[in-house]
Amino acid sequence: MIYLALTAYSFFGESWRKGRLSDTRSLELYRNHILCRDAVESICDYYVTDPTSELNGVHYPYFIGTDHSVAFVTLSSVFEQGISASARIRLVETKSGARNLVYEETPLLHQYIRYEDSVPEYAHQIVLFENVKAFHIRYYGVWTYHFNDATMDFEAEYRWLTEYYGKDRKAVPEIIEMTISSDSGDTVMTLPVKALNPFKAPFFQREF
């Protein structure tokens, strides 16, 4: 709670200084930022599979992160309190030709996610930033494992990456950094993923 309060105050102060919270719409966007931050920090290592490895019981965390979009499962739904949800952050073009950064979500109630399936049909959407000129994401997480002769054990090597796939890394990232560029400058949102949250648990559902 203290951490969320401090980060929210810090973000609010920066936005106020840049003159971004001057009207009701800006305050609504600020509220959306806080909701999105909570959802990202509660990303869950939701385990899925694909048609080729399903029969063998091979599964991995559902996380698809590219330079310009990210899809994941969160335990902190923005729209359905108390349940997990499938979520995505990406740029969407408006009718006027401008681009908004949006957070999309749908509750994980009766759907089964696999990597090879089409993306979920997202039921809800909120706008995080309007009139975005450029949007980039990078991820801090496990890059590779190497054997340490001194400890006689495998150790993880961490790096910043522009792509991060749970299927390849067998993990979700520890930090997600989003850079949003607009006419008023760049905004950087650094969001830690609380992987050690004791309330998290891997989910795995096999289709028969």
C-alpha positions as CSV (number, residue, x, y, z in Angstrom):
1,M,0.0,0.0,0.0
2,I,2.8,2.4,0.9
3,Y,4.6,1.6,-2.4
4,L,1.5,2.2,-4.5
5,A,0.9,5.5,-2.6
6,L,4.4,6.7,-3.2
7,T,4.5,5.8,-6.9
8,A,1.1,7.3,-7.5
9,Y,2.2,10.6,-5.7
10,S,5.4,10.7,-7.7
11,F,3.6,10.1,-11.0
12,F,0.9,12.7,-10.1
13,G,3.6,15.3,-9.2
14,E,5.4,14.8,-12.5
15,S,2.2,15.0,-14.5
16,W,1.0,18.1,-12.6
17,R,4.4,19.8,-13.2
18,K,4.1,19.1,-17.0
19,G,0.6,20.5,-17.0
20,R,-1.1,17.3,-17.9
21,L,-3.7,17.3,-15.1
22,S,-5.4,20.5,-15.9
23,D,-8.9,19.2,-16.5
24,T,-11.3,16.4,-15.7
25,R,-10.3,14.2,-18.7
26,S,-6.6,14.4,-17.6
27,L,-7.6,13.3,-14.1
28,E,-9.5,10.3,-15.6
29,L,-6.4,9.3,-17.6
30,Y,-4.4,9.6,-14.4
31,R,-6.8,7.2,-12.7
32,N,-6.5,4.8,-15.6
33,H,-2.7,4.9,-15.2
34,I,-3.0,3.8,-11.6
35,L,-5.4,0.9,-12.5
36,C,-3.1,-0.2,-15.3
37,R,-0.1,-0.1,-12.9
38,D,-1.9,-2.3,-10.4
39,A,-2.8,-4.8,-13.2
40,V,0.8,-5.1,-14.5
41,E,2.3,-5.5,-11.1
42,S,-0.1,-8.4,-10.5
43,I,0.8,-10.3,-13.6
44,C,0.4,-14.0,-12.9
45,D,2.5,-16.8,-14.4
46,Y,-0.6,-18.4,-15.9
47,Y,0.5,-21.7,-17.5
48,V,-0.7,-22.6,-21.0
49,T,0.3,-24.9,-23.8
50,D,0.0,-25.2,-27.6
51,P,-1.5,-27.9,-29.8
52,T,1.9,-29.5,-30.7
53,S,3.0,-30.0,-27.1
54,E,-0.4,-30.3,-25.3
55,L,-0.5,-34.1,-25.4
56,N,3.0,-34.3,-23.8
57,G,1.9,-32.0,-21.0
58,V,4.5,-29.3,-21.9
59,H,3.4,-25.9,-20.6
60,Y,4.8,-22.4,-20.0
61,P,3.7,-19.0,-18.7
62,Y,1.4,-17.0,-20.9
63,F,3.2,-13.8,-21.6
64,I,3.7,-12.2,-25.1
65,G,5.8,-9.1,-25.0
66,T,7.0,-7.2,-28.1
67,D,8.4,-3.7,-28.6
68,H,5.0,-2.2,-29.2
69,S,2.5,-4.4,-27.3
70,V,2.2,-6.8,-24.4
71,A,-0.4,-9.5,-23.5
72,F,-0.6,-11.2,-20.1
73,V,-2.8,-12.6,-17.4
74,T,-3.3,-10.5,-14.2
75,L,-4.8,-11.3,-10.8
76,S,-5.9,-7.7,-10.4
77,S,-8.7,-7.1,-12.9
78,V,-9.5,-3.5,-13.6
79,F,-13.2,-4.3,-14.4
80,E,-14.0,-7.5,-12.5
81,Q,-12.7,-7.2,-8.9
82,G,-11.5,-10.4,-7.3
83,I,-10.9,-12.5,-10.4
84,S,-8.1,-13.0,-12.9
85,A,-8.2,-11.5,-16.4
86,S,-6.5,-11.6,-19.7
87,A,-5.1,-8.2,-20.6
88,R,-3.3,-6.4,-23.4
89,I,-1.7,-2.9,-23.8
90,R,-1.3,-1.5,-27.3
91,L,-1.7,1.5,-29.6
92,V,-5.1,1.9,-31.3
93,E,-5.8,4.4,-34.1
94,T,-8.9,6.6,-33.7
95,K,-11.3,7.7,-36.4
96,S,-9.5,11.1,-36.6
97,G,-6.2,9.3,-37.3
98,A,-4.6,9.9,-33.9
99,R,-3.3,7.0,-31.8
100,N,-4.2,6.2,-28.2
101,L,-2.5,3.9,-25.9
102,V,-5.2,1.5,-24.5
103,Y,-5.5,-1.2,-21.9
104,E,-7.8,-4.0,-22.9
105,E,-9.1,-6.8,-20.7
106,T,-11.6,-9.7,-20.5
107,P,-12.3,-11.9,-17.4
108,L,-10.8,-15.3,-17.3
109,L,-13.9,-17.3,-16.5
110,H,-14.8,-19.8,-19.1
111,Q,-12.1,-19.4,-21.7
112,Y,-9.0,-21.5,-22.4
113,I,-5.9,-19.7,-23.6
114,R,-3.2,-21.3,-25.8
115,Y,-0.3,-19.7,-27.6
116,E,-1.5,-20.8,-31.1
117,D,-5.1,-19.6,-30.6
118,S,-6.4,-16.3,-31.8
119,V,-6.1,-13.5,-29.3
120,P,-8.9,-13.4,-26.7
121,E,-12.0,-11.2,-27.4
122,Y,-11.3,-8.3,-25.1
123,A,-14.6,-7.1,-23.5
124,H,-13.4,-3.8,-21.9
125,Q,-11.0,-1.0,-22.8
126,I,-9.7,2.1,-21.1
127,V,-7.5,4.8,-22.6
128,L,-4.1,5.4,-20.9
129,F,-2.6,8.1,-23.1
130,E,-4.1,10.1,-26.0
131,N,-2.4,11.4,-29.1
132,V,0.6,9.2,-28.8
133,K,3.4,9.7,-31.3
134,A,5.5,6.6,-30.4
135,F,5.3,3.8,-28.0
136,H,8.0,1.3,-27.0
137,I,8.3,-1.4,-24.3
138,R,11.3,-3.2,-22.9
139,Y,11.5,-6.1,-20.4
140,Y,14.0,-7.0,-17.7
141,G,14.1,-10.7,-17.0
142,V,15.9,-14.0,-17.4
143,W,18.0,-14.0,-20.6
144,T,19.8,-17.4,-20.1
145,Y,21.0,-19.9,-17.6
146,H,24.7,-20.9,-17.1
147,F,26.3,-23.5,-14.8
148,N,28.4,-22.2,-12.0
149,D,31.3,-24.5,-11.2
150,A,31.8,-22.9,-7.8
151,T,28.2,-23.5,-6.6
152,M,27.6,-26.6,-8.8
153,D,24.3,-25.1,-9.8
154,F,22.6,-23.2,-12.6
155,E,22.4,-19.4,-12.3
156,A,20.1,-17.1,-14.2
157,E,21.5,-14.2,-16.3
158,Y,19.2,-11.1,-16.5
159,R,19.1,-8.5,-19.3
160,W,16.9,-5.8,-20.7
161,L,15.1,-7.1,-23.8
162,T,12.8,-5.6,-26.5
163,E,10.9,-8.9,-26.7
164,Y,9.9,-11.4,-24.0
165,Y,7.9,-14.5,-24.6
166,G,6.9,-16.8,-21.7
167,K,7.1,-19.8,-24.0
168,D,10.8,-19.2,-24.7
169,R,11.9,-17.9,-21.4
170,K,9.8,-20.2,-19.2
171,A,9.1,-17.1,-17.0
172,V,7.5,-13.7,-16.9
173,P,9.7,-10.6,-16.7
174,E,10.5,-8.9,-13.4
175,I,10.2,-5.3,-14.7
176,I,8.3,-3.8,-17.6
177,E,9.3,-0.3,-18.9
178,M,7.0,1.6,-21.2
179,T,8.0,4.8,-23.0
180,I,5.2,6.9,-24.3
181,S,6.1,9.8,-26.6
182,S,3.7,12.7,-27.3
183,D,3.9,16.4,-28.3
184,S,4.5,17.3,-24.6
185,G,7.5,15.0,-24.3
186,D,8.3,11.5,-23.1
187,T,6.7,9.7,-20.2
188,V,8.4,6.6,-18.8
189,M,6.4,4.1,-16.7
190,T,8.6,1.5,-14.9
191,L,6.4,-1.2,-13.6
192,P,7.8,-4.0,-11.4
193,V,6.1,-7.4,-11.7
194,K,5.7,-8.8,-8.2
195,A,6.6,-12.4,-9.0
196,L,7.0,-13.3,-5.3
197,N,3.5,-12.4,-4.4
198,P,2.4,-15.3,-2.1
199,F,-1.2,-15.1,-3.5
200,K,0.0,-16.1,-7.0
201,A,-0.2,-19.6,-8.2
202,P,0.4,-21.2,-11.6
203,F,-2.7,-22.2,-13.5
204,F,-2.8,-25.1,-15.9
205,Q,-5.9,-26.5,-17.6
206,R,-5.7,-29.4,-20.0
207,E,-8.2,-29.8,-22.8
208,F,-9.5,-33.3,-23.3
